[in-house]
């Protein structure tokens, strides 16, 4: 639980740093345009990183399940690893929906 809270705080901090550093010296575009552009850049980086990480997590979850040798606790851990990696990847892919929503607000 503490790790998830830490990761949320880290993501919010990173996003605010990226927004401030990317647009500090630019001309004065609207706030929505700034946010949209920042989300596009963040989405690009996350997709490049998340795809291989998700593959590794799914593979490790499958290995944990296969090497559990009938231990029910390890089977559950392997299943959780697989489900959490798929849910995390889906959340990153859904960032595209948020970006399209921001684009419609900007128009």
C-alpha positions in Angstrom: 0.0 0.0 0.0 2.8 2.4 0.9 4.5 1.6 -2.4 1.4 2.4 -4.4 1.0 5.8 -2.6 4.7 6.5 -3.3 4.3 5.7 -7.0 1.2 8.0 -7.2 3.1 10.8 -5.6 6.1 10.1 -7.9 3.9 10.2 -11.0 2.2 13.4 -10.0 5.6 15.0 -9.2 7.1 13.8 -12.5 4.2 15.1 -14.5 4.4 18.5 -12.9 8.2 18.7 -13.5 7.8 17.7 -17.1 5.0 20.3 -17.6 7.0 23.1 -16.0 10.3 22.3 -17.8 8.8 21.6 -21.2 6.8 24.8 -21.4 8.8 27.2 -19.3 10.4 29.0 -22.3 7.7 28.6 -24.9 5.4 31.2 -26.2 1.9 31.5 -24.6 -0.2 28.7 -26.0 -3.4 27.9 -24.1 -3.2 25.7 -21.0 -5.2 23.0 -22.7 -2.7 22.8 -25.6 0.1 22.6 -23.1 -1.5 19.8 -21.2 -2.4 17.9 -24.3 1.1 18.1 -25.7 2.6 17.1 -22.4 0.2 14.1 -22.2 1.2 13.1 -25.7 4.9 13.1 -24.8 4.3 11.2 -21.6 2.1 8.6 -23.4 4.8 8.1 -25.9 7.5 7.4 -23.3 5.2 5.2 -21.2 4.2 3.1 -24.1 7.8 2.6 -25.1 8.7 1.5 -21.6 5.4 -0.3 -20.6 5.2 -2.8 -23.5 8.4 -4.7 -22.7 7.9 -4.4 -19.0 4.4 -5.9 -19.3 5.8 -8.8 -21.4 8.4 -9.5 -18.8 5.9 -9.3 -15.9 3.5 -11.7 -17.7 6.3 -14.1 -18.4 7.4 -14.0 -14.8 3.9 -14.5 -13.6 3.6 -17.6 -15.8 6.9 -18.9 -14.6 5.8 -18.4 -10.9 2.6 -20.4 -11.7 4.4 -23.1 -13.6 7.1 -23.5 -10.9 4.7 -23.5 -8.0 4.4 -27.3 -8.1 0.9 -27.2 -6.7 1.5 -24.7 -3.9 -1.7 -22.7 -3.8 -0.1 -19.5 -2.4 2.4 -19.3 -5.2 -0.3 -20.0 -7.8 -2.3 -17.0 -6.4 0.9 -14.8 -6.5 1.5 -15.7 -10.1 -2.1 -14.9 -11.0 -1.9 -11.6 -9.3 1.3 -10.7 -11.1 -0.3 -11.4 -14.5 -3.5 -9.6 -13.7 -1.7 -6.5 -12.3 0.6 -6.2 -15.3 -2.3 -6.4 -17.7 -4.3 -3.8 -15.7 -1.3 -1.5 -15.6 -0.8 -1.8 -19.3 -4.5 -1.2 -20.0 -4.3 2.0 -17.8 -1.4 3.3 -19.9 -3.3 2.5 -23.1 -6.3 4.3 -21.8 -4.3 7.5 -21.6 -5.0 7.9 -25.3 -8.7 8.3 -24.4 -7.8 11.1 -21.9 -5.8 12.8 -24.6 -8.6 12.7 -27.1 -11.0 14.1 -24.5 -8.6 17.0 -23.8 -8.4 17.6 -27.6 -12.2 17.9 -27.8 -12.2 20.4 -24.9 -9.5 22.5 -26.7 -11.7 22.9 -29.8 
